[in-house]
Amino acid sequence: MRENLKFAVIGGGSWATAIAKMLCVNLPEISWYMRNDAAIEHILKYKHNPNYLSSVEFDTNKLKLTNNINEAIEYADYVIFAIPSAFLNAELENLTASLENKIIFSAIKGIVPETSLIVGEHFHIQYDIPYYNIGVITGPCHAEEVALERLSYLTIACGDPDKARIVAKHLSSNYIKAKISDDIIGTEYAAMLKNIYAIAAGIAHGLGYGDNFQSVMMSNGIREMRKFIKKVHKMKRDINDSAYLGDLLVTGYSVFSRNRMFGNMIGKGYTVKSAMMEMSMVAEGYYATKSAYKLNQGYGAKTPIIDAVYAVLYEGKNAKTVFKKLTESLD
């Protein structure tokens, strides 16, 4: 394992902030790109991100903050992308630095809308990066609990297990346990799909359904996820592992889940537009719902929960009516 590897974090949101915190435990310096100049100035002056996880205090001597994505990428051997999938393409349009020989890890839990690809596939197809130089960072892990230094678990997936181990090592600490996986496609699809099921859980809660129904829906959700991922990428995997089932459960039930919060507002009668305006953070599951639904038109997996969320969010159908029908298809 080469010593003195350099890491860059791309993004200024809560998950990017959490990843920067984790890396700073183990590294003398990281590069951190965010486009918000005011946030950069605030961090340098007050040692915390003013907009996300503001309780996390940084040693600014460890941070090479920049509003130039090319500076960050040129600095690093390992580049971790942690920006909403809906904005990834726009950020990459500013790219002039070469990604050749860079190790790209995605901490993005969604699909790139312009290409309908998960992030790993997007970098592979659009930028010709080999899969052995692409990896995924998944949960179950909420940024808010990282900020509180509560025991959390990560799964690091990569086609090259040595690179997965390097990232796992640099993110681990006394409150972060990281394990590796070779299921780069499956774990990334699971990270995208679980946000849709979390929206479904939120809608159900907003409509007044209780824990009994939600437990049945989550049970059906993991089976639905298994069918979908199997259609996309068939390989031996245990869907009950924490990268799949664990991540689904924490996103579906946690008070920190922005996707559940978004769904809850929809269930209570908010329009999609008003719910998005009310929230200060992006609910990745909104974009993932459309992508997963469209992809599944080709795959043909049985996905009644995804179909129900799509009907509510994109077809304007009444949530109460749609979920009444959904209850009849679950077992």
C-alpha positions as CSV (number, residue, x, y, z in Angstrom):
1,M,0.0,0.0,0.0
2,R,1.5,3.3,-1.1
3,E,2.1,5.8,1.7
4,N,1.1,9.5,1.6
5,L,-1.9,9.0,-0.7
6,K,-3.9,12.2,-1.2
7,F,-7.7,12.4,-1.0
8,A,-10.1,15.0,-2.3
9,V,-13.8,15.4,-1.4
10,I,-16.1,16.9,-4.0
11,G,-19.2,18.6,-2.5
12,G,-20.2,20.9,0.3
13,G,-23.3,19.1,1.7
14,S,-23.9,17.1,4.8
15,W,-22.5,13.8,3.5
16,A,-19.4,15.5,2.0
17,T,-18.9,17.3,5.4
18,A,-19.1,13.9,7.2
19,I,-16.6,12.3,4.8
20,A,-14.2,15.2,5.2
21,K,-14.5,14.7,9.0
22,M,-13.8,11.0,8.7
23,L,-10.7,11.5,6.5
24,C,-9.3,14.2,8.7
25,V,-9.0,11.7,11.5
26,N,-6.5,9.7,9.5
27,L,-4.8,12.2,7.1
28,P,-2.6,15.2,7.7
29,E,-4.3,17.1,4.8
30,I,-7.2,16.7,2.3
31,S,-8.5,18.8,-0.5
32,W,-12.1,19.8,-0.3
33,Y,-14.0,21.4,-3.2
34,M,-17.3,23.3,-2.7
35,R,-18.7,25.9,-5.0
36,N,-20.0,28.1,-2.2
37,D,-17.4,30.8,-1.6
38,A,-19.2,32.1,1.5
39,A,-19.1,28.6,3.1
40,I,-15.4,28.3,2.4
41,E,-14.7,31.7,4.0
42,H,-16.8,30.7,7.0
43,I,-15.0,27.4,7.5
44,L,-11.6,29.1,7.4
45,K,-12.7,31.7,9.9
46,Y,-15.0,29.7,12.2
47,K,-13.8,26.1,11.6
48,H,-17.2,24.6,10.7
49,N,-19.6,24.4,7.7
50,P,-22.3,27.0,8.2
51,N,-24.9,25.1,6.3
52,Y,-24.4,21.4,7.1
53,L,-23.4,19.5,10.3
54,S,-22.3,22.8,11.8
55,S,-21.4,21.1,15.1
56,V,-18.4,19.5,13.4
57,E,-15.2,21.5,14.1
58,F,-12.4,21.2,11.6
59,D,-8.7,21.7,12.0
60,T,-8.4,24.1,9.1
61,N,-4.6,23.4,8.8
62,K,-5.8,20.0,7.4
63,L,-8.0,21.5,4.7
64,K,-7.1,22.7,1.3
65,L,-10.4,24.3,0.5
66,T,-11.1,25.4,-3.0
67,N,-14.0,26.5,-5.2
68,N,-12.2,25.1,-8.3
69,I,-13.0,21.4,-9.0
70,N,-9.9,21.1,-11.1
71,E,-7.6,22.1,-8.3
72,A,-9.1,19.4,-6.0
73,I,-8.8,16.7,-8.7
74,E,-5.3,17.6,-9.7
75,Y,-4.3,17.4,-6.0
76,A,-5.6,13.9,-5.3
77,D,-5.0,10.3,-6.0
78,Y,-8.4,9.3,-4.6
79,V,-11.4,11.6,-5.5
80,I,-14.6,11.1,-3.5
81,F,-17.7,12.6,-5.1
82,A,-20.4,13.5,-2.6
83,I,-22.8,15.9,-4.4
84,P,-26.5,15.3,-5.3
85,S,-26.7,13.1,-8.5
86,A,-28.9,15.8,-10.1
87,F,-26.1,18.3,-10.0
88,L,-23.2,16.0,-10.9
89,N,-23.3,16.5,-14.7
90,A,-23.3,20.3,-14.3
91,E,-20.3,20.1,-12.0
92,L,-18.4,17.9,-14.3
93,E,-18.9,20.3,-17.2
94,N,-16.4,22.5,-15.5
95,L,-13.8,19.7,-15.6
96,T,-10.6,20.4,-17.5
97,A,-8.3,18.3,-15.2
98,S,-7.6,14.7,-16.4
99,L,-9.3,11.8,-14.6
100,E,-6.8,9.4,-16.0
101,N,-5.2,7.3,-13.3
102,K,-7.4,8.9,-10.7
103,I,-9.3,6.5,-8.3
104,I,-13.0,7.7,-8.3
105,F,-15.2,6.8,-5.4
106,S,-18.9,7.7,-5.4
107,A,-20.7,8.6,-2.2
108,I,-23.7,9.7,-4.3
109,K,-26.9,7.8,-3.7
110,G,-28.7,8.3,-6.9
111,I,-28.8,8.2,-10.7
112,V,-27.4,10.8,-13.1
113,P,-30.6,12.1,-14.7
114,E,-28.9,13.1,-18.0
115,T,-27.6,9.6,-18.7
116,S,-29.9,7.4,-16.4
117,L,-26.8,5.8,-15.1
118,I,-25.6,5.1,-11.6
119,V,-22.5,7.2,-10.9
120,G,-20.0,4.4,-11.3
121,E,-21.4,3.5,-14.7
122,H,-21.5,7.2,-15.6
123,F,-17.8,7.6,-15.0
124,H,-17.0,4.4,-16.8
125,I,-19.0,5.1,-19.9
126,Q,-18.7,8.9,-20.1
127,Y,-15.1,9.3,-19.0
128,D,-13.6,5.8,-19.9
129,I,-12.5,5.1,-16.3
130,P,-11.9,1.4,-15.8
131,Y,-14.1,-0.3,-13.2
132,Y,-11.0,-1.3,-11.1
133,N,-10.5,2.5,-10.6
134,I,-14.1,3.1,-9.5
135,G,-15.7,2.4,-6.1
136,V,-18.7,3.1,-4.0
137,I,-19.1,4.3,-0.4
138,T,-22.5,3.2,1.1
139,G,-24.1,2.9,4.5
140,P,-26.0,2.2,6.6
141,C,-24.7,5.5,7.9
142,H,-26.2,9.0,8.4
143,A,-24.1,12.0,8.2
144,E,-25.8,13.4,11.3
145,E,-24.6,10.4,13.4
146,V,-21.1,10.7,12.1
147,A,-21.2,14.3,13.3
148,L,-22.2,13.1,16.8
149,E,-19.5,10.4,16.6
150,R,-22.1,7.6,17.1
151,L,-21.0,4.2,16.1
152,S,-21.6,3.8,12.3
153,Y,-20.9,1.3,9.6
154,L,-19.8,1.7,6.0
155,T,-19.5,-0.6,3.1
156,I,-16.7,0.2,0.6
157,A,-17.2,-1.6,-2.8
158,C,-14.6,-1.7,-5.6
159,G,-13.6,-4.0,-8.4
160,D,-10.1,-3.8,-7.0
161,P,-10.2,-5.0,-3.3
162,D,-6.9,-3.3,-2.5
163,K,-8.4,0.1,-3.4
164,A,-11.5,-0.7,-1.3
165,R,-9.2,-1.5,1.7
166,I,-7.3,1.7,1.3
167,V,-10.5,3.8,1.4
168,A,-11.9,1.7,4.2
169,K,-8.7,2.3,6.2
170,H,-8.8,6.0,5.7
171,L,-12.4,6.4,6.7
172,S,-12.3,4.1,9.8
173,S,-12.0,5.3,13.3
174,N,-13.2,4.3,16.8
175,Y,-16.7,5.2,15.8
176,I,-16.6,4.2,12.1
177,K,-16.4,0.5,11.1
178,A,-15.8,-0.1,7.4
179,K,-15.9,-3.4,5.5
180,I,-15.3,-4.1,1.8
181,S,-17.4,-5.6,-1.0
182,D,-16.9,-6.6,-4.6
183,D,-20.5,-5.8,-5.6
184,I,-19.9,-2.3,-7.0
185,I,-23.0,-2.3,-9.2
186,G,-25.4,-3.9,-6.7
187,T,-24.4,-1.8,-3.7
188,E,-24.7,1.4,-5.7
189,Y,-28.2,0.5,-7.0
190,A,-29.2,-0.5,-3.5
191,A,-28.1,2.9,-2.3
192,M,-30.3,4.5,-4.9
193,L,-33.3,2.3,-4.5
194,K,-33.5,2.5,-0.7
195,N,-34.2,6.3,-1.0
196,I,-37.4,5.4,-3.0
197,Y,-38.6,3.0,-0.3
198,A,-37.8,5.7,2.3
199,I,-40.1,8.1,0.5
200,A,-42.8,5.4,0.4
201,A,-42.3,4.9,4.2
202,G,-42.7,8.7,4.7
203,I,-45.8,8.9,2.5
204,A,-47.3,6.0,4.5
205,H,-46.6,7.8,7.8
206,G,-48.0,11.1,6.5
207,L,-51.2,9.2,5.5
208,G,-51.5,7.8,9.0
209,Y,-50.4,4.2,8.5
210,G,-48.7,2.8,11.5
211,D,-45.6,0.7,12.3
212,N,-47.3,-2.6,11.4
213,F,-48.0,-1.6,7.8
214,Q,-44.6,0.0,7.4
215,S,-42.8,-3.2,8.6
216,V,-44.7,-5.1,5.9
217,M,-43.8,-2.5,3.3
218,M,-40.1,-2.6,4.2
219,S,-40.2,-6.4,4.1
220,N,-41.7,-6.2,0.6
221,G,-39.2,-3.4,-0.2
222,I,-36.1,-5.5,0.4
223,R,-37.5,-8.3,-1.8
224,E,-38.4,-5.8,-4.5
225,M,-34.9,-4.4,-4.3
226,R,-33.5,-7.9,-4.7
227,K,-35.5,-8.5,-7.8
228,F,-34.6,-5.2,-9.4
229,I,-30.8,-5.5,-8.7
230,K,-30.8,-9.1,-9.9
231,K,-32.2,-7.9,-13.2
232,V,-29.6,-5.2,-13.5
233,H,-26.5,-7.2,-12.4
234,K,-26.8,-10.9,-11.6
235,M,-24.2,-12.1,-9.1
236,K,-24.1,-13.9,-5.8
237,R,-25.0,-11.5,-3.0
238,D,-26.8,-11.6,0.3
239,I,-29.5,-8.9,0.1
240,N,-29.8,-9.1,3.9
241,D,-26.2,-7.7,4.3
242,S,-26.0,-4.2,5.9
243,A,-25.1,-2.5,2.6
244,Y,-28.6,-3.5,1.3
245,L,-31.1,-4.3,4.1
246,G,-29.3,-2.2,6.7
247,D,-29.1,0.9,4.6
248,L,-32.8,0.4,3.6
249,L,-33.9,0.2,7.2
250,V,-31.9,3.2,8.5
251,T,-33.1,5.4,5.6
252,G,-36.7,4.2,5.9
253,Y,-37.0,4.7,9.7
254,S,-34.5,7.3,10.8
255,V,-35.6,10.8,11.9
256,F,-32.5,12.0,10.0
257,S,-33.7,10.6,6.7
258,R,-34.5,13.5,4.3
259,N,-36.2,11.1,1.9
260,R,-38.6,9.9,4.6
261,M,-39.2,13.5,5.6
262,F,-39.9,14.4,2.0
263,G,-42.4,11.5,1.7
264,N,-44.0,12.4,5.0
265,M,-44.7,15.9,3.6
266,I,-46.2,14.4,0.5
267,G,-48.4,12.1,2.5
268,K,-49.6,15.1,4.6
269,G,-50.8,16.8,1.4
270,Y,-47.8,18.9,0.3
271,T,-47.3,19.2,-3.4
272,V,-44.0,18.0,-4.7
273,K,-42.9,21.5,-5.4
274,S,-43.9,22.9,-2.0
275,A,-42.2,19.9,-0.2
276,M,-38.9,20.5,-2.1
277,M,-39.1,24.2,-1.3
278,E,-39.6,23.5,2.4
279,M,-36.6,21.2,2.6
280,S,-33.1,22.7,2.7
281,M,-31.5,19.5,1.4
282,V,-32.0,17.4,-1.7
283,A,-34.1,14.3,-1.4
284,E,-32.2,12.0,-3.8
285,G,-35.2,9.5,-3.9
286,Y,-37.3,12.0,-5.9
287,Y,-34.9,11.8,-8.9
288,A,-34.2,8.1,-8.3
289,T,-37.9,7.3,-8.6
290,K,-38.2,8.5,-12.1
291,S,-34.9,6.8,-13.2
292,A,-35.7,3.5,-11.5
293,Y,-39.3,3.5,-13.0
294,K,-38.0,4.2,-16.5
295,L,-35.2,1.6,-16.2
296,N,-37.6,-1.0,-15.1
297,Q,-39.7,-0.6,-18.2
298,G,-36.9,-2.5,-19.9
299,Y,-36.1,-4.9,-17.0
300,G,-39.6,-5.9,-16.1
301,A,-39.1,-6.6,-12.4
302,K,-42.2,-6.6,-10.3
303,T,-41.9,-3.3,-8.3
304,P,-45.3,-2.2,-6.9
305,I,-43.7,0.1,-4.3
306,I,-41.6,2.0,-6.9
307,D,-44.6,2.2,-9.2
308,A,-46.7,3.6,-6.4
309,V,-44.2,6.3,-5.5
310,Y,-43.8,7.2,-9.2
311,A,-47.6,7.5,-9.6
312,V,-47.7,10.0,-6.7
313,L,-44.6,12.1,-7.5
314,Y,-44.7,12.1,-11.3
315,E,-48.2,11.4,-12.4
316,G,-49.9,13.6,-9.8
317,K,-52.1,10.7,-8.5
318,N,-53.7,11.0,-5.1
319,A,-51.4,9.4,-2.5
320,K,-54.3,8.1,-0.4
321,T,-55.8,6.3,-3.3
322,V,-52.5,4.9,-4.6
323,F,-51.4,3.6,-1.2
324,K,-54.8,2.0,-0.6
325,K,-54.3,0.0,-3.8
326,L,-50.6,-0.7,-2.7
327,T,-51.8,-2.3,0.5
328,E,-53.6,-4.9,-1.5
329,S,-50.5,-6.0,-3.4
330,L,-48.2,-6.4,-0.4
331,D,-47.9,-9.6,1.7
